[in-house]
Amino acid sequence: MFVALSIAPTDEIPVIASAMTPAWLLVVVAASLVASYAIVFVADFTSQEQRHAHRGIFQRPITETVVCYLLALVSALVLLWLFQRGLDPWNDVLTRVIILGFPAAIGGAAGRLAV
């Protein structure tokens, strides 16, 4: 949230979003998921044995990554709404949420390591 909070009120999000095509948006979504997964599970910053010792649907690496990315998208939407950064047509909102969701996912992955 803190990483996206510093970016949300700036003009970079609308500028980058205006240049994005649907294919590039899919690339950003994939990059967000891969980067988040890599930070938490591949980099091996924390003891993975303790993480895998817990059982549950949200304790699997892929499920945890997707759920955390969805939470990053929700937080990006809330930040865009708070700073009134263009919530007019739904396709512009979706594009801006996906763009701001990338740094939110990176920050969320780093935050999961801290917890």
Jmol script that loads the backbone (N, CA, C; Angstrom):
load data "model"
ATOM      1  N   MET A   1       0.820  -1.183   0.000  1.00  0.00           N
ATOM      2  CA  MET A   1       0.000   0.000   0.000  1.00  0.00           C
ATOM      3  C   MET A   1       0.873   1.259   0.000  1.00  0.00           C
ATOM      4  N   PHE A   2       1.984   1.208   0.763  1.00  0.00           N
ATOM      5  CA  PHE A   2       2.820   2.398   0.855  1.00  0.00           C
ATOM      6  C   PHE A   2       3.532   2.713  -0.452  1.00  0.00           C
ATOM      7  N   VAL A   3       3.917   1.706  -1.199  1.00  0.00           N
ATOM      8  CA  VAL A   3       4.572   1.937  -2.485  1.00  0.00           C
ATOM      9  C   VAL A   3       3.584   2.561  -3.458  1.00  0.00           C
ATOM     10  N   ALA A   4       2.387   2.021  -3.533  1.00  0.00           N
ATOM     11  CA  ALA A   4       1.371   2.566  -4.439  1.00  0.00           C
ATOM     12  C   ALA A   4       0.873   3.923  -3.970  1.00  0.00           C
ATOM     13  N   LEU A   5       0.881   4.155  -2.659  1.00  0.00           N
ATOM     14  CA  LEU A   5       0.420   5.436  -2.116  1.00  0.00           C
ATOM     15  C   LEU A   5       1.292   6.594  -2.592  1.00  0.00           C
ATOM     16  N   SER A   6       2.567   6.349  -2.754  1.00  0.00           N
ATOM     17  CA  SER A   6       3.444   7.423  -3.223  1.00  0.00           C
ATOM     18  C   SER A   6       3.316   7.679  -4.721  1.00  0.00           C
ATOM     19  N   ILE A   7       2.742   6.740  -5.455  1.00  0.00           N
ATOM     20  CA  ILE A   7       2.620   6.874  -6.909  1.00  0.00           C
ATOM     21  C   ILE A   7       1.225   7.334  -7.327  1.00  0.00           C
ATOM     22  N   ALA A   8       0.205   6.989  -6.565  1.00  0.00           N
ATOM     23  CA  ALA A   8      -1.187   7.231  -6.967  1.00  0.00           C
ATOM     24  C   ALA A   8      -1.525   8.693  -7.267  1.00  0.00           C
ATOM     25  N   PRO A   9      -1.063   9.672  -6.488  1.00  0.00           N
ATOM     26  CA  PRO A   9      -1.475  11.047  -6.791  1.00  0.00           C
ATOM     27  C   PRO A   9      -0.711  11.700  -7.936  1.00  0.00           C
ATOM     28  N   THR A  10       0.248  11.033  -8.520  1.00  0.00           N
ATOM     29  CA  THR A  10       1.057  11.632  -9.585  1.00  0.00           C
ATOM     30  C   THR A  10       0.380  11.460 -10.940  1.00  0.00           C
ATOM     31  N   ASP A  11       0.931  12.124 -11.943  1.00  0.00           N
ATOM     32  CA  ASP A  11       0.369  12.061 -13.295  1.00  0.00           C
ATOM     33  C   ASP A  11       0.912  10.905 -14.120  1.00  0.00           C
ATOM     34  N   GLU A  12       1.821  10.121 -13.563  1.00  0.00           N
ATOM     35  CA  GLU A  12       2.405   9.028 -14.327  1.00  0.00           C
ATOM     36  C   GLU A  12       1.396   7.928 -14.641  1.00  0.00           C
ATOM     37  N   ILE A  13       0.505   7.656 -13.713  1.00  0.00           N
ATOM     38  CA  ILE A  13      -0.462   6.572 -13.930  1.00  0.00           C
ATOM     39  C   ILE A  13      -1.371   6.873 -15.123  1.00  0.00           C
ATOM     40  N   PRO A  14      -2.017   8.048 -15.204  1.00  0.00           N
ATOM     41  CA  PRO A  14      -2.838   8.311 -16.400  1.00  0.00           C
ATOM     42  C   PRO A  14      -2.032   8.354 -17.694  1.00  0.00           C
ATOM     43  N   VAL A  15      -0.791   8.854 -17.633  1.00  0.00           N
ATOM     44  CA  VAL A  15       0.038   8.931 -18.839  1.00  0.00           C
ATOM     45  C   VAL A  15       0.410   7.530 -19.320  1.00  0.00           C
ATOM     46  N   ILE A  16       0.840   6.677 -18.397  1.00  0.00           N
ATOM     47  CA  ILE A  16       1.203   5.310 -18.786  1.00  0.00           C
ATOM     48  C   ILE A  16      -0.041   4.551 -19.244  1.00  0.00           C
ATOM     49  N   ALA A  17      -1.147   4.738 -18.546  1.00  0.00           N
ATOM     50  CA  ALA A  17      -2.377   4.022 -18.907  1.00  0.00           C
ATOM     51  C   ALA A  17      -2.886   4.416 -20.283  1.00  0.00           C
ATOM     52  N   SER A  18      -2.693   5.666 -20.664  1.00  0.00           N
ATOM     53  CA  SER A  18      -3.177   6.098 -21.980  1.00  0.00           C
ATOM     54  C   SER A  18      -2.384   5.469 -23.121  1.00  0.00           C
ATOM     55  N   ALA A  19      -1.176   5.034 -22.839  1.00  0.00           N
ATOM     56  CA  ALA A  19      -0.344   4.435 -23.880  1.00  0.00           C
ATOM     57  C   ALA A  19      -0.462   2.909 -23.936  1.00  0.00           C
ATOM     58  N   MET A  20      -1.235   2.314 -23.046  1.00  0.00           N
ATOM     59  CA  MET A  20      -1.321   0.863 -22.958  1.00  0.00           C
ATOM     60  C   MET A  20      -2.368   0.286 -23.904  1.00  0.00           C
ATOM     61  N   THR A  21      -1.996  -0.794 -24.563  1.00  0.00           N
ATOM     62  CA  THR A  21      -2.942  -1.561 -25.358  1.00  0.00           C
ATOM     63  C   THR A  21      -3.382  -2.760 -24.509  1.00  0.00           C
ATOM     64  N   PRO A  22      -4.458  -3.438 -24.882  1.00  0.00           N
ATOM     65  CA  PRO A  22      -4.876  -4.616 -24.105  1.00  0.00           C
ATOM     66  C   PRO A  22      -3.799  -5.695 -23.995  1.00  0.00           C
ATOM     67  N   ALA A  23      -3.008  -5.872 -25.019  1.00  0.00           N
ATOM     68  CA  ALA A  23      -1.936  -6.870 -24.956  1.00  0.00           C
ATOM     69  C   ALA A  23      -0.895  -6.487 -23.906  1.00  0.00           C
ATOM     70  N   TRP A  24      -0.550  -5.215 -23.846  1.00  0.00           N
ATOM     71  CA  TRP A  24       0.411  -4.765 -22.840  1.00  0.00           C
ATOM     72  C   TRP A  24      -0.165  -4.841 -21.435  1.00  0.00           C
ATOM     73  N   LEU A  25      -1.463  -4.659 -21.301  1.00  0.00           N
ATOM     74  CA  LEU A  25      -2.086  -4.804 -19.984  1.00  0.00           C
ATOM     75  C   LEU A  25      -1.962  -6.244 -19.483  1.00  0.00           C
ATOM     76  N   LEU A  26      -2.125  -7.192 -20.378  1.00  0.00           N
ATOM     77  CA  LEU A  26      -1.935  -8.601 -20.000  1.00  0.00           C
ATOM     78  C   LEU A  26      -0.488  -8.871 -19.602  1.00  0.00           C
ATOM     79  N   VAL A  27       0.440  -8.219 -20.265  1.00  0.00           N
ATOM     80  CA  VAL A  27       1.848  -8.365 -19.907  1.00  0.00           C
ATOM     81  C   VAL A  27       2.099  -7.789 -18.511  1.00  0.00           C
ATOM     82  N   VAL A  28       1.475  -6.649 -18.197  1.00  0.00           N
ATOM     83  CA  VAL A  28       1.632  -6.036 -16.875  1.00  0.00           C
ATOM     84  C   VAL A  28       1.035  -6.945 -15.799  1.00  0.00           C
ATOM     85  N   VAL A  29      -0.122  -7.535 -16.069  1.00  0.00           N
ATOM     86  CA  VAL A  29      -0.738  -8.460 -15.103  1.00  0.00           C
ATOM     87  C   VAL A  29       0.187  -9.659 -14.881  1.00  0.00           C
ATOM     88  N   ALA A  30       0.696 -10.231 -15.951  1.00  0.00           N
ATOM     89  CA  ALA A  30       1.598 -11.383 -15.826  1.00  0.00           C
ATOM     90  C   ALA A  30       2.879 -10.996 -15.095  1.00  0.00           C
ATOM     91  N   ALA A  31       3.426  -9.834 -15.407  1.00  0.00           N
ATOM     92  CA  ALA A  31       4.647  -9.380 -14.731  1.00  0.00           C
ATOM     93  C   ALA A  31       4.402  -9.142 -13.249  1.00  0.00           C
ATOM     94  N   SER A  32       3.231  -8.628 -12.905  1.00  0.00           N
ATOM     95  CA  SER A  32       2.893  -8.407 -11.501  1.00  0.00           C
ATOM     96  C   SER A  32       2.825  -9.726 -10.745  1.00  0.00           C
ATOM     97  N   LEU A  33       2.174 -10.702 -11.345  1.00  0.00           N
ATOM     98  CA  LEU A  33       2.055 -12.013 -10.693  1.00  0.00           C
ATOM     99  C   LEU A  33       3.408 -12.710 -10.573  1.00  0.00           C
ATOM    100  N   VAL A  34       4.199 -12.669 -11.626  1.00  0.00           N
ATOM    101  CA  VAL A  34       5.503 -13.325 -11.605  1.00  0.00           C
ATOM    102  C   VAL A  34       6.442 -12.636 -10.618  1.00  0.00           C
ATOM    103  N   ALA A  35       6.458 -11.312 -10.610  1.00  0.00           N
ATOM    104  CA  ALA A  35       7.336 -10.586  -9.691  1.00  0.00           C
ATOM    105  C   ALA A  35       6.932 -10.832  -8.243  1.00  0.00           C
ATOM    106  N   SER A  36       5.640 -10.815  -7.976  1.00  0.00           N
ATOM    107  CA  SER A  36       5.163 -11.061  -6.617  1.00  0.00           C
ATOM    108  C   SER A  36       5.509 -12.480  -6.170  1.00  0.00           C
ATOM    109  N   TYR A  37       5.306 -13.444  -7.026  1.00  0.00           N
ATOM    110  CA  TYR A  37       5.645 -14.836  -6.716  1.00  0.00           C
ATOM    111  C   TYR A  37       7.147 -14.975  -6.479  1.00  0.00           C
ATOM    112  N   ALA A  38       7.941 -14.358  -7.328  1.00  0.00           N
ATOM    113  CA  ALA A  38       9.387 -14.481  -7.219  1.00  0.00           C
ATOM    114  C   ALA A  38       9.910 -13.841  -5.938  1.00  0.00           C
ATOM    115  N   ILE A  39       9.371 -12.703  -5.565  1.00  0.00           N
ATOM    116  CA  ILE A  39       9.831 -12.031  -4.352  1.00  0.00           C
ATOM    117  C   ILE A  39       9.550 -12.879  -3.124  1.00  0.00           C
ATOM    118  N   VAL A  40       8.378 -13.467  -3.060  1.00  0.00           N
ATOM    119  CA  VAL A  40       7.992 -14.183  -1.848  1.00  0.00           C
ATOM    120  C   VAL A  40       8.507 -15.617  -1.829  1.00  0.00           C
ATOM    121  N   PHE A  41       8.417 -16.323  -2.937  1.00  0.00           N
ATOM    122  CA  PHE A  41       8.676 -17.759  -2.907  1.00  0.00           C
ATOM    123  C   PHE A  41       9.982 -18.193  -3.554  1.00  0.00           C
ATOM    124  N   VAL A  42      10.487 -17.470  -4.527  1.00  0.00           N
ATOM    125  CA  VAL A  42      11.692 -17.903  -5.221  1.00  0.00           C
ATOM    126  C   VAL A  42      12.946 -17.304  -4.588  1.00  0.00           C
ATOM    127  N   ALA A  43      12.857 -16.071  -4.115  1.00  0.00           N
ATOM    128  CA  ALA A  43      14.036 -15.392  -3.576  1.00  0.00           C
ATOM    129  C   ALA A  43      14.537 -16.024  -2.286  1.00  0.00           C
ATOM    130  N   ASP A  44      13.671 -16.759  -1.587  1.00  0.00           N
ATOM    131  CA  ASP A  44      14.039 -17.487  -0.374  1.00  0.00           C
ATOM    132  C   ASP A  44      14.613 -16.566   0.703  1.00  0.00           C
ATOM    133  N   PHE A  45      13.936 -15.416   0.907  1.00  0.00           N
ATOM    134  CA  PHE A  45      14.345 -14.498   1.957  1.00  0.00           C
ATOM    135  C   PHE A  45      13.950 -15.010   3.338  1.00  0.00           C
ATOM    136  N   THR A  46      12.868 -15.750   3.414  1.00  0.00           N
ATOM    137  CA  THR A  46      12.397 -16.261   4.702  1.00  0.00           C
ATOM    138  C   THR A  46      12.482 -17.775   4.693  1.00  0.00           C
ATOM    139  N   SER A  47      12.293 -18.344   5.832  1.00  0.00           N
ATOM    140  CA  SER A  47      12.328 -19.800   5.912  1.00  0.00           C
ATOM    141  C   SER A  47      11.046 -20.375   5.318  1.00  0.00           C
ATOM    142  N   GLN A  48      11.161 -21.000   4.184  1.00  0.00           N
ATOM    143  CA  GLN A  48      10.006 -21.531   3.474  1.00  0.00           C
ATOM    144  C   GLN A  48       9.408 -22.748   4.170  1.00  0.00           C
ATOM    145  N   GLU A  49      10.191 -23.417   5.007  1.00  0.00           N
ATOM    146  CA  GLU A  49       9.671 -24.593   5.685  1.00  0.00           C
ATOM    147  C   GLU A  49       8.515 -24.225   6.607  1.00  0.00           C
ATOM    148  N   GLN A  50       8.633 -23.097   7.294  1.00  0.00           N
ATOM    149  CA  GLN A  50       7.557 -22.659   8.179  1.00  0.00           C
ATOM    150  C   GLN A  50       6.322 -22.277   7.384  1.00  0.00           C
ATOM    151  N   ARG A  51       6.508 -21.671   6.235  1.00  0.00           N
ATOM    152  CA  ARG A  51       5.368 -21.276   5.398  1.00  0.00           C
ATOM    153  C   ARG A  51       4.636 -22.502   4.871  1.00  0.00           C
ATOM    154  N   HIS A  52       5.392 -23.526   4.488  1.00  0.00           N
ATOM    155  CA  HIS A  52       4.764 -24.723   3.926  1.00  0.00           C
ATOM    156  C   HIS A  52       4.211 -25.652   5.002  1.00  0.00           C
ATOM    157  N   ALA A  53       4.571 -25.422   6.247  1.00  0.00           N
ATOM    158  CA  ALA A  53       4.062 -26.263   7.330  1.00  0.00           C
ATOM    159  C   ALA A  53       2.578 -26.005   7.590  1.00  0.00           C
ATOM    160  N   HIS A  54       2.115 -24.820   7.315  1.00  0.00           N
ATOM    161  CA  HIS A  54       0.702 -24.500   7.494  1.00  0.00           C
ATOM    162  C   HIS A  54      -0.094 -25.035   6.311  1.00  0.00           C
ATOM    163  N   ARG A  55      -1.233 -25.593   6.600  1.00  0.00           N
ATOM    164  CA  ARG A  55      -2.086 -26.135   5.554  1.00  0.00           C
ATOM    165  C   ARG A  55      -3.316 -25.264   5.399  1.00  0.00           C
ATOM    166  N   GLY A  56      -3.818 -25.198   4.202  1.00  0.00           N
ATOM    167  CA  GLY A  56      -5.019 -24.437   3.912  1.00  0.00           C
ATOM    168  C   GLY A  56      -5.011 -24.004   2.469  1.00  0.00           C
ATOM    169  N   ILE A  57      -6.162 -23.553   2.010  1.00  0.00           N
ATOM    170  CA  ILE A  57      -6.282 -23.177   0.599  1.00  0.00           C
ATOM    171  C   ILE A  57      -5.454 -21.939   0.262  1.00  0.00           C
ATOM    172  N   PHE A  58      -5.305 -21.023   1.225  1.00  0.00           N
ATOM    173  CA  PHE A  58      -4.555 -19.804   0.957  1.00  0.00           C
ATOM    174  C   PHE A  58      -3.075 -19.954   1.284  1.00  0.00           C
ATOM    175  N   GLN A  59      -2.639 -21.129   1.661  1.00  0.00           N
ATOM    176  CA  GLN A  59      -1.240 -21.355   1.991  1.00  0.00           C
ATOM    177  C   GLN A  59      -0.446 -21.935   0.822  1.00  0.00           C
ATOM    178  N   ARG A  60      -1.085 -22.155  -0.286  1.00  0.00           N
ATOM    179  CA  ARG A  60      -0.379 -22.625  -1.481  1.00  0.00           C
ATOM    180  C   ARG A  60       0.230 -21.412  -2.190  1.00  0.00           C
ATOM    181  N   PRO A  61       1.406 -21.536  -2.749  1.00  0.00           N
ATOM    182  CA  PRO A  61       2.071 -20.381  -3.346  1.00  0.00           C
ATOM    183  C   PRO A  61       1.265 -19.683  -4.445  1.00  0.00           C
ATOM    184  N   ILE A  62       0.678 -20.437  -5.347  1.00  0.00           N
ATOM    185  CA  ILE A  62      -0.059 -19.814  -6.451  1.00  0.00           C
ATOM    186  C   ILE A  62      -1.317 -19.129  -5.930  1.00  0.00           C
ATOM    187  N   THR A  63      -2.041 -19.793  -5.055  1.00  0.00           N
ATOM    188  CA  THR A  63      -3.264 -19.209  -4.503  1.00  0.00           C
ATOM    189  C   THR A  63      -2.957 -17.952  -3.703  1.00  0.00           C
ATOM    190  N   GLU A  64      -1.912 -18.010  -2.889  1.00  0.00           N
ATOM    191  CA  GLU A  64      -1.542 -16.846  -2.093  1.00  0.00           C
ATOM    192  C   GLU A  64      -1.134 -15.677  -2.982  1.00  0.00           C
ATOM    193  N   THR A  65      -0.415 -15.968  -4.056  1.00  0.00           N
ATOM    194  CA  THR A  65       0.021 -14.910  -4.972  1.00  0.00           C
ATOM    195  C   THR A  65      -1.173 -14.260  -5.666  1.00  0.00           C
ATOM    196  N   VAL A  66      -2.115 -15.060  -6.137  1.00  0.00           N
ATOM    197  CA  VAL A  66      -3.285 -14.511  -6.833  1.00  0.00           C
ATOM    198  C   VAL A  66      -4.164 -13.698  -5.885  1.00  0.00           C
ATOM    199  N   VAL A  67      -4.389 -14.208  -4.681  1.00  0.00           N
ATOM    200  CA  VAL A  67      -5.216 -13.480  -3.709  1.00  0.00           C
ATOM    201  C   VAL A  67      -4.555 -12.160  -3.330  1.00  0.00           C
ATOM    202  N   CYS A  68      -3.267 -12.185  -3.119  1.00  0.00           N
ATOM    203  CA  CYS A  68      -2.565 -10.947  -2.771  1.00  0.00           C
ATOM    204  C   CYS A  68      -2.555  -9.961  -3.943  1.00  0.00           C
ATOM    205  N   TYR A  69      -2.494 -10.460  -5.170  1.00  0.00           N
ATOM    206  CA  TYR A  69      -2.572  -9.563  -6.322  1.00  0.00           C
ATOM    207  C   TYR A  69      -3.964  -8.938  -6.424  1.00  0.00           C
ATOM    208  N   LEU A  70      -4.988  -9.711  -6.162  1.00  0.00           N
ATOM    209  CA  LEU A  70      -6.346  -9.147  -6.173  1.00  0.00           C
ATOM    210  C   LEU A  70      -6.504  -8.086  -5.087  1.00  0.00           C
ATOM    211  N   LEU A  71      -5.915  -8.313  -3.929  1.00  0.00           N
ATOM    212  CA  LEU A  71      -5.940  -7.293  -2.880  1.00  0.00           C
ATOM    213  C   LEU A  71      -5.153  -6.044  -3.291  1.00  0.00           C
ATOM    214  N   ALA A  72      -4.071  -6.230  -4.021  1.00  0.00           N
ATOM    215  CA  ALA A  72      -3.309  -5.093  -4.530  1.00  0.00           C
ATOM    216  C   ALA A  72      -4.141  -4.289  -5.528  1.00  0.00           C
ATOM    217  N   LEU A  73      -4.924  -4.977  -6.359  1.00  0.00           N
ATOM    218  CA  LEU A  73      -5.800  -4.275  -7.309  1.00  0.00           C
ATOM    219  C   LEU A  73      -6.895  -3.509  -6.582  1.00  0.00           C
ATOM    220  N   VAL A  74      -7.448  -4.091  -5.538  1.00  0.00           N
ATOM    221  CA  VAL A  74      -8.480  -3.390  -4.753  1.00  0.00           C
ATOM    222  C   VAL A  74      -7.880  -2.160  -4.078  1.00  0.00           C
ATOM    223  N   SER A  75      -6.685  -2.303  -3.519  1.00  0.00           N
ATOM    224  CA  SER A  75      -6.060  -1.142  -2.887  1.00  0.00           C
ATOM    225  C   SER A  75      -5.710  -0.073  -3.914  1.00  0.00           C
ATOM    226  N   ALA A  76      -5.328  -0.473  -5.130  1.00  0.00           N
ATOM    227  CA  ALA A  76      -5.062   0.500  -6.193  1.00  0.00           C
ATOM    228  C   ALA A  76      -6.339   1.242  -6.576  1.00  0.00           C
ATOM    229  N   LEU A  77      -7.451   0.541  -6.646  1.00  0.00           N
ATOM    230  CA  LEU A  77      -8.726   1.185  -6.947  1.00  0.00           C
ATOM    231  C   LEU A  77      -9.105   2.180  -5.864  1.00  0.00           C
ATOM    232  N   VAL A  78      -8.921   1.801  -4.615  1.00  0.00           N
ATOM    233  CA  VAL A  78      -9.244   2.705  -3.505  1.00  0.00           C
ATOM    234  C   VAL A  78      -8.349   3.940  -3.545  1.00  0.00           C
ATOM    235  N   LEU A  79      -7.062   3.755  -3.816  1.00  0.00           N
ATOM    236  CA  LEU A  79      -6.160   4.900  -3.887  1.00  0.00           C
ATOM    237  C   LEU A  79      -6.515   5.833  -5.031  1.00  0.00           C
ATOM    238  N   LEU A  80      -6.855   5.274  -6.181  1.00  0.00           N
ATOM    239  CA  LEU A  80      -7.267   6.119  -7.306  1.00  0.00           C
ATOM    240  C   LEU A  80      -8.547   6.872  -6.973  1.00  0.00           C
ATOM    241  N   TRP A  81      -9.458   6.229  -6.266  1.00  0.00           N
ATOM    242  CA  TRP A  81     -10.692   6.892  -5.873  1.00  0.00           C
ATOM    243  C   TRP A  81     -10.412   8.003  -4.861  1.00  0.00           C
ATOM    244  N   LEU A  82      -9.536   7.753  -3.900  1.00  0.00           N
ATOM    245  CA  LEU A  82      -9.215   8.755  -2.888  1.00  0.00           C
ATOM    246  C   LEU A  82      -8.567  10.000  -3.494  1.00  0.00           C
ATOM    247  N   PHE A  83      -7.696   9.787  -4.472  1.00  0.00           N
ATOM    248  CA  PHE A  83      -7.005  10.909  -5.095  1.00  0.00           C
ATOM    249  C   PHE A  83      -7.724  11.427  -6.332  1.00  0.00           C
ATOM    250  N   GLN A  84      -8.902  10.913  -6.620  1.00  0.00           N
ATOM    251  CA  GLN A  84      -9.739  11.346  -7.740  1.00  0.00           C
ATOM    252  C   GLN A  84      -8.945  11.373  -9.043  1.00  0.00           C
ATOM    253  N   ARG A  85      -8.342  10.235  -9.369  1.00  0.00           N
ATOM    254  CA  ARG A  85      -7.497  10.133 -10.553  1.00  0.00           C
ATOM    255  C   ARG A  85      -8.230   9.485 -11.717  1.00  0.00           C
ATOM    256  N   GLY A  86      -9.345  10.018 -12.096  1.00  0.00           N
ATOM    257  CA  GLY A  86     -10.026   9.574 -13.294  1.00  0.00           C
ATOM    258  C   GLY A  86     -10.803   8.296 -13.134  1.00  0.00           C
ATOM    259  N   LEU A  87     -11.995   8.395 -12.628  1.00  0.00           N
ATOM    260  CA  LEU A  87     -12.852   7.223 -12.472  1.00  0.00           C
ATOM    261  C   LEU A  87     -14.066   7.339 -13.385  1.00  0.00           C
ATOM    262  N   ASP A  88     -13.852   7.796 -14.611  1.00  0.00           N
ATOM    263  CA  ASP A  88     -14.964   8.030 -15.528  1.00  0.00           C
ATOM    264  C   ASP A  88     -15.388   6.763 -16.265  1.00  0.00           C
ATOM    265  N   PRO A  89     -14.843   6.458 -17.431  1.00  0.00           N
ATOM    266  CA  PRO A  89     -15.253   5.216 -18.094  1.00  0.00           C
ATOM    267  C   PRO A  89     -14.561   4.010 -17.455  1.00  0.00           C
ATOM    268  N   TRP A  90     -15.244   2.882 -17.473  1.00  0.00           N
ATOM    269  CA  TRP A  90     -14.740   1.700 -16.780  1.00  0.00           C
ATOM    270  C   TRP A  90     -13.440   1.182 -17.376  1.00  0.00           C
ATOM    271  N   ASN A  91     -13.245   1.330 -18.695  1.00  0.00           N
ATOM    272  CA  ASN A  91     -12.011   0.815 -19.293  1.00  0.00           C
ATOM    273  C   ASN A  91     -10.793   1.638 -18.872  1.00  0.00           C
ATOM    274  N   ASP A  92     -10.965   2.954 -18.669  1.00  0.00           N
ATOM    275  CA  ASP A  92      -9.866   3.765 -18.145  1.00  0.00           C
ATOM    276  C   ASP A  92      -9.571   3.399 -16.697  1.00  0.00           C
ATOM    277  N   VAL A  93     -10.617   3.156 -15.940  1.00  0.00           N
ATOM    278  CA  VAL A  93     -10.430   2.754 -14.535  1.00  0.00           C
ATOM    279  C   VAL A  93      -9.686   1.432 -14.467  1.00  0.00           C
ATOM    280  N   LEU A  94     -10.088   0.474 -15.267  1.00  0.00           N
ATOM    281  CA  LEU A  94      -9.435  -0.833 -15.276  1.00  0.00           C
ATOM    282  C   LEU A  94      -7.969  -0.713 -15.665  1.00  0.00           C
ATOM    283  N   THR A  95      -7.683   0.088 -16.677  1.00  0.00           N
ATOM    284  CA  THR A  95      -6.304   0.268 -17.117  1.00  0.00           C
ATOM    285  C   THR A  95      -5.464   0.898 -16.023  1.00  0.00           C
ATOM    286  N   ARG A  96      -5.982   1.925 -15.375  1.00  0.00           N
ATOM    287  CA  ARG A  96      -5.224   2.604 -14.317  1.00  0.00           C
ATOM    288  C   ARG A  96      -5.049   1.712 -13.093  1.00  0.00           C
ATOM    289  N   VAL A  97      -6.058   0.928 -12.790  1.00  0.00           N
ATOM    290  CA  VAL A  97      -5.947   0.010 -11.653  1.00  0.00           C
ATOM    291  C   VAL A  97      -4.879  -1.046 -11.927  1.00  0.00           C
ATOM    292  N   ILE A  98      -4.828  -1.564 -13.126  1.00  0.00           N
ATOM    293  CA  ILE A  98      -3.821  -2.574 -13.465  1.00  0.00           C
ATOM    294  C   ILE A  98      -2.417  -1.965 -13.421  1.00  0.00           C
ATOM    295  N   ILE A  99      -2.277  -0.741 -13.922  1.00  0.00           N
ATOM    296  CA  ILE A  99      -0.967  -0.087 -13.912  1.00  0.00           C
ATOM    297  C   ILE A  99      -0.523   0.194 -12.482  1.00  0.00           C
ATOM    298  N   LEU A 100      -1.407   0.725 -11.651  1.00  0.00           N
ATOM    299  CA  LEU A 100      -1.054   1.002 -10.257  1.00  0.00           C
ATOM    300  C   LEU A 100      -0.974  -0.291  -9.445  1.00  0.00           C
ATOM    301  N   GLY A 101      -1.610  -1.339  -9.917  1.00  0.00           N
ATOM    302  CA  GLY A 101      -1.544  -2.628  -9.235  1.00  0.00           C
ATOM    303  C   GLY A 101      -0.164  -3.250  -9.276  1.00  0.00           C
ATOM    304  N   PHE A 102       0.643  -2.905 -10.270  1.00  0.00           N
ATOM    305  CA  PHE A 102       2.001  -3.455 -10.348  1.00  0.00           C
ATOM    306  C   PHE A 102       2.853  -3.025  -9.147  1.00  0.00           C
ATOM    307  N   PRO A 103       3.001  -1.710  -8.875  1.00  0.00           N
ATOM    308  CA  PRO A 103       3.785  -1.357  -7.681  1.00  0.00           C
ATOM    309  C   PRO A 103       3.103  -1.776  -6.383  1.00  0.00           C
ATOM    310  N   ALA A 104       1.781  -1.826  -6.377  1.00  0.00           N
ATOM    311  CA  ALA A 104       1.066  -2.294  -5.176  1.00  0.00           C
ATOM    312  C   ALA A 104       1.376  -3.763  -4.916  1.00  0.00           C
ATOM    313  N   ALA A 105       1.461  -4.566  -5.960  1.00  0.00           N
ATOM    314  CA  ALA A 105       1.789  -5.984  -5.801  1.00  0.00           C
ATOM    315  C   ALA A 105       3.227  -6.172  -5.347  1.00  0.00           C
ATOM    316  N   ILE A 106       4.138  -5.367  -5.870  1.00  0.00           N
ATOM    317  CA  ILE A 106       5.539  -5.456  -5.453  1.00  0.00           C
ATOM    318  C   ILE A 106       5.666  -5.081  -3.978  1.00  0.00           C
ATOM    319  N   GLY A 107       5.011  -3.993  -3.590  1.00  0.00           N
ATOM    320  CA  GLY A 107       5.038  -3.583  -2.189  1.00  0.00           C
ATOM    321  C   GLY A 107       4.355  -4.599  -1.281  1.00  0.00           C
ATOM    322  N   GLY A 108       3.266  -5.199  -1.771  1.00  0.00           N
ATOM    323  CA  GLY A 108       2.584  -6.222  -1.000  1.00  0.00           C
ATOM    324  C   GLY A 108       3.434  -7.461  -0.802  1.00  0.00           C
ATOM    325  N   ALA A 109       4.179  -7.819  -1.818  1.00  0.00           N
ATOM    326  CA  ALA A 109       5.074  -8.982  -1.692  1.00  0.00           C
ATOM    327  C   ALA A 109       6.176  -8.698  -0.679  1.00  0.00           C
ATOM    328  N   ALA A 110       6.717  -7.496  -0.733  1.00  0.00           N
ATOM    329  CA  ALA A 110       7.744  -7.132   0.247  1.00  0.00           C
ATOM    330  C   ALA A 110       7.158  -7.085   1.657  1.00  0.00           C
ATOM    331  N   GLY A 111       5.930  -6.625   1.766  1.00  0.00           N
ATOM    332  CA  GLY A 111       5.270  -6.592   3.064  1.00  0.00           C
ATOM    333  C   GLY A 111       4.988  -7.984   3.611  1.00  0.00           C
ATOM    334  N   ARG A 112       4.668  -8.912   2.730  1.00  0.00           N
ATOM    335  CA  ARG A 112       4.448 -10.289   3.190  1.00  0.00           C
ATOM    336  C   ARG A 112       5.719 -10.892   3.738  1.00  0.00           C
ATOM    337  N   LEU A 113       6.857 -10.497   3.219  1.00  0.00           N
ATOM    338  CA  LEU A 113       8.116 -10.991   3.753  1.00  0.00           C
ATOM    339  C   LEU A 113       8.375 -10.442   5.154  1.00  0.00           C
ATOM    340  N   ALA A 114       7.939  -9.210   5.369  1.00  0.00           N
ATOM    341  CA  ALA A 114       8.153  -8.585   6.682  1.00  0.00           C
ATOM    342  C   ALA A 114       7.275  -9.216   7.757  1.00  0.00           C
ATOM    343  N   VAL A 115       6.136  -9.739   7.340  1.00  0.00           N
ATOM    344  CA  VAL A 115       5.213 -10.345   8.313  1.00  0.00           C
ATOM    345  C   VAL A 115       5.569 -11.758   8.483  1.00  0.00           C
TER     346      VAL A 115
END
end "model"
wireframe off; spacefill off
backbone 0.3
color backbone group
